[in-house]
Amino acid sequence: MKRIAAVLNPAARDGRSKRWWDKHGTKVEEALGADIKLLPTSAPGDGGRIGWGLREHDLVLAIGGDGTVHEVASGLRGSKVPLAVIPVGTGNDFARTHCVPALDVAGIIEVLTDGVIRSCPAIRVEARPAAGTEGYPIAETTEWDGPSEKDGWIVRWVFIESDAGITSATSRAKLRRGKWLRGTAKYTYLGATEVMRWKRRKVHVRINDGSWNSIDFTAIAVTVGEVFGGGYKVCPGHHPGIDGAGFIEVSGLSKLKMLRLMGPLYKGRHVGKWGIRQDTIKTLELAHDRDGKPDLDVIEPVTWVQADGEPNMMIPARLEYHPDQLLVLGARKVPWDRETSG
């Protein structure tokens, strides 16, 4: 019999993940023809530890949102164990990329029983750890993410995206505000309020180990797919089949333009607007500006860096694209299969 485990975040969507499994778990077991070992998480980071211990299984399910997927995927990265997702979280952007329908029992089971396993890339992020807050501890080095190259830095692997700037400030805000909101409404509300608090800053950027370039920093995103933040098409057209990470750079925007950007950003119509550019890259380095030069110390105001929606790091940082890091069980057909095979 196949060894299948399910890692469940009982806190996802205020307990919705557990209620979903209590109601539909038997259907999943019957469809897969296996008794599934249910492993609930109990604290932030727990999914990585659990996933690390499941690297000899035949299939692992992540039941929750993108945070749960990120942790479990981190533990499984580099193994031959496919990851499947039952999306019952807030954003569910990983599921969107792999065409797994959120809260659709029949659709989810169809993917689990008739889906396709694809080898997908990941982005290695090495940066300074951000300060912890109540109920959200400071990020530490883990066995599954591996050691950092720089003293005092930490490593995280991301399977959706990493970003810094007004977007990461918005995610950092969700740790203390807007807990009553869900999905796109939550990120829209928090984004608007964080824009009004934003302090302009200079950040040095280096792409593909080229020359450093100082910009009037607004936001940067490095992605595996095109969506994050609950369906915002931040990197239009990018997908896991492309050899390289998607890259979006936003610089020099006033607060008014930041607010006006949110609509086009959701629809993927922002590239080219106000100098916003998109590219495909392999490496990215970010450093604060001190007297016109890049500085690898932390300088106020702090610029958060998030890993798959977790704002637990801060500039300075280095991001690297790595192919074939995770096996993902997704829908039989995804929009980017044709491009990948062509």
DRENROLO-282184 format. One line per 5 residues: their letters; for each residue x negated, y, z negated of C-alpha. Coordinates in steps of 0.02 Angstrom, whole numbers, plus 50000, padded with zeros to 5 digits. Layout:
BEGIN
a = X Y Z; ... $
This chain:
BEGIN
mkria = 50000 50000 50000; 49940 50174 50040; 49872 50278 49897; 49968 50442 49901; 49962 50577 49768 $
avlnp = 50059 50739 49750; 49987 50889 49660; 50129 50997 49597; 50121 51172 49527; 50269 51177 49405 $
aardg = 50256 51367 49396; 50275 51398 49583; 50427 51507 49620; 50477 51504 49436; 50491 51315 49432 $
rskrw = 50567 51288 49604; 50431 51164 49653; 50472 51048 49509; 50659 51063 49541; 50628 51024 49724 $
wdkhg = 50530 50867 49683; 50654 50810 49552; 50791 50822 49683; 50700 50762 49839; 50547 50665 49781 $
tkvee = 50632 50497 49799; 50674 50537 49982; 50491 50576 50015; 50434 50413 49935; 50560 50313 50035 $
algad = 50509 50398 50197; 50325 50365 50166; 50355 50190 50097; 50247 50219 49945; 50254 50260 49761 $
ikllp = 50180 50433 49747; 50073 50479 49597; 50135 50649 49536; 50000 50759 49458; 50059 50928 49389 $
tsapg = 49939 51072 49366; 49931 51161 49200; 49820 51314 49228; 49742 51419 49366; 49607 51318 49454 $
dggri = 49677 51151 49397; 49725 51100 49574; 49543 51102 49629; 49491 50985 49489; 49635 50868 49527 $
gwglr = 49602 50870 49714; 49418 50833 49683; 49472 50673 49596; 49582 50617 49742; 49450 50607 49877 $
ehdlv = 49473 50418 49895; 49661 50426 49925; 49749 50403 50092; 49853 50561 50082; 49874 50706 49961 $
laigg = 50026 50820 49953; 50018 50998 49885; 50187 51050 49816; 50196 51237 49787; 50136 51394 49872 $
dgtvh = 49977 51452 49954; 49886 51461 49787; 49919 51277 49757; 49867 51234 49935; 49706 51333 49915 $
evasg = 49657 51242 49756; 49698 51066 49816; 49617 51098 49985; 49459 51158 49896; 49449 50994 49803 $
lrgsk = 49476 50891 49961; 49364 50993 50077; 49235 50887 50165; 49324 50723 50129; 49420 50609 50248 $
vplav = 49583 50632 50151; 49721 50726 50244; 49813 50864 50153; 50001 50887 50179; 50102 51030 50107 $
ipvgt = 50277 51042 50037; 50298 51232 50043; 50402 51298 49899; 50299 51451 49854; 50314 51637 49886 $
gndfa = 50211 51664 50044; 50193 51490 50122; 50074 51556 50255; 49973 51394 50264; 50135 51302 50304 $
rthcv = 50180 51432 50436; 50013 51403 50523; 50042 51216 50529; 50229 51231 50567; 50292 51150 50408 $
paldv = 50466 51220 50372; 50488 51290 50196; 50628 51213 50091; 50691 51111 50240; 50695 50933 50171 $
agiie = 50724 50846 50337; 50593 50954 50425; 50463 50923 50290; 50493 50735 50295; 50479 50737 50484 $
vltdg = 50307 50815 50471; 50254 50690 50337; 50309 50540 50440; 50282 50598 50620; 50155 50738 50606 $
virsc = 49979 50753 50675; 49817 50761 50575; 49703 50901 50635; 49527 50947 50581; 49528 51129 50526 $
pairv = 49396 51258 50482; 49369 51353 50321; 49280 51512 50270; 49149 51511 50132; 49159 51667 50025 $
earpa = 49018 51712 49907; 49043 51867 49800; 49039 51942 49628; 49176 51871 49513; 49313 51994 49467 $
agteg = 49360 52029 49288; 49494 51916 49215; 49662 51979 49156; 49794 51910 49039; 49841 51736 49098 $
ypiae = 49717 51747 49242; 49540 51699 49190; 49378 51756 49269; 49328 51642 49413; 49183 51525 49380 $
ttewd = 49071 51409 49481; 49152 51241 49520; 49081 51075 49576; 49196 51068 49727; 49158 51244 49790 $
gpsek = 48972 51223 49763; 48835 51338 49696; 48805 51517 49749; 48646 51574 49831; 48639 51735 49729 $
dgwiv = 48628 51742 49540; 48789 51799 49458; 48895 51769 49615; 49026 51633 49641; 49086 51534 49791 $
rwvfi = 49262 51502 49852; 49321 51418 50013; 49475 51487 50100; 49592 51400 50220; 49708 51547 50260 $
esdag = 49612 51709 50240; 49501 51822 50138; 49523 52009 50134; 49463 52165 50046; 49531 52342 50031 $
itsat = 49710 52402 50016; 49771 52224 50051; 49671 52147 49910; 49722 52290 49795; 49902 52242 49833 $
srakl = 49868 52061 49785; 49778 52114 49627; 49933 52215 49581; 50043 52061 49588; 49957 51996 49432 $
rrgkw = 50042 52130 49329; 50186 52204 49431; 50330 52155 49544; 50352 51981 49472; 50540 51988 49503 $
lrgta = 50517 52003 49691; 50486 51865 49818; 50407 51843 49989; 50386 51990 50107; 50487 52108 49994 $
kytyl = 50360 52083 49855; 50209 52123 49962; 50296 52271 50044; 50341 52349 49876; 50170 52320 49800 $
gatev = 50083 52379 49958; 50177 52543 49959; 50139 52578 49776; 49955 52531 49792; 49934 52647 49940 $
mrwkr = 49979 52794 49828; 49844 52740 49703; 49710 52710 49834; 49543 52801 49816; 49440 52827 49972 $
rkvhv = 49269 52743 49976; 49123 52703 50091; 49081 52520 50122; 48939 52447 50226; 48986 52308 50347 $
rindg = 48871 52185 50436; 48940 52062 50565; 48850 51906 50628; 48690 51958 50538; 48675 52114 50646 $
swnsi = 48649 52292 50587; 48736 52370 50437; 48872 52495 50479; 48949 52615 50352; 49136 52646 50368 $
dftai = 49270 52748 50279; 49345 52588 50211; 49530 52546 50214; 49538 52356 50237; 49453 52206 50315 $
avtvg = 49525 52032 50340; 49439 51870 50392; 49563 51734 50437; 49588 51553 50491; 49763 51585 50561 $
evfgg = 49862 51739 50608; 49977 51764 50457; 49961 51799 50272; 50048 51902 50139; 50212 51811 50167 $
gykvc = 50220 51812 50357; 50127 51972 50403; 50043 51942 50573; 49879 52017 50518; 49769 51934 50649 $
pghhp = 49884 51912 50800; 49854 51757 50904; 49716 51685 50797; 49729 51502 50747; 49626 51358 50675 $
gidga = 49580 51294 50848; 49474 51447 50888; 49286 51429 50860; 49263 51571 50738; 49355 51670 50608 $
gfiev = 49482 51803 50651; 49425 51977 50601; 49523 52137 50575; 49442 52303 50526; 49542 52455 50469 $
sglsk = 49449 52615 50428; 49482 52798 50395; 49670 52789 50370; 49761 52921 50270; 49890 52866 50143 $
lkmlr = 50029 52915 50262; 49955 52807 50400; 49934 52662 50278; 50119 52671 50239; 50165 52685 50423 $
lmgpl = 50054 52535 50460; 50158 52409 50362; 50295 52388 50493; 50176 52360 50640; 50068 52248 50529 $
ykgrh = 50213 52133 50492; 50253 52115 50677; 50072 52101 50733; 50077 52264 50831; 49940 52357 50737 $
vgkwg = 49783 52311 50837; 49722 52464 50933; 49827 52581 50828; 49724 52714 50737; 49563 52625 50787 $
irqdt = 49609 52457 50709; 49506 52323 50793; 49513 52134 50807; 49372 52013 50845; 49311 51836 50818 $
iktle = 49159 51820 50706; 49049 51693 50617; 48982 51794 50470; 49026 51953 50377; 48938 52046 50238 $
lahdr = 49012 52187 50133; 48918 52304 50018; 48956 52466 49929; 48876 52628 49985; 48744 52710 49876 $
dgkpd = 48660 52864 49948; 48700 52806 50124; 48628 52631 50104; 48707 52461 50068; 48699 52415 49883 $
ldvie = 48729 52239 49814; 48785 52302 49644; 48965 52334 49595; 49008 52518 49612; 49168 52607 49557 $
pvtwv = 49300 52607 49620; 49301 52418 49622; 49351 52339 49788; 49433 52170 49760; 49405 52022 49874 $
qadge = 49538 51889 49881; 49528 51706 49928; 49691 51637 49998; 49791 51763 49900; 49690 51749 49740 $
pnmmi = 49605 51918 49702; 49469 51843 49594; 49314 51917 49678; 49245 52088 49722; 49123 52174 49839 $
parle = 48978 52142 49871; 49018 51984 49967; 48965 51870 50110; 49087 51768 50215; 49040 51625 50332 $
yhpdq = 49146 51525 50455; 49126 51335 50449; 49216 51216 50570; 49291 51046 50525; 49308 51068 50338 $
llvlg = 49483 51001 50303; 49602 50872 50377; 49779 50940 50382; 49939 50844 50418; 50046 50969 50515 $
arkvp = 50190 50967 50636; 50175 50857 50791; 50177 51014 50897; 50104 51182 50849; 50095 51335 50964 $
wdret = 49906 51330 50972; 49882 51147 51024; 49889 51190 51210; 49757 51324 51191; 49646 51209 51089 $
sg = 49653 51066 51213; 49633 51178 51364 $
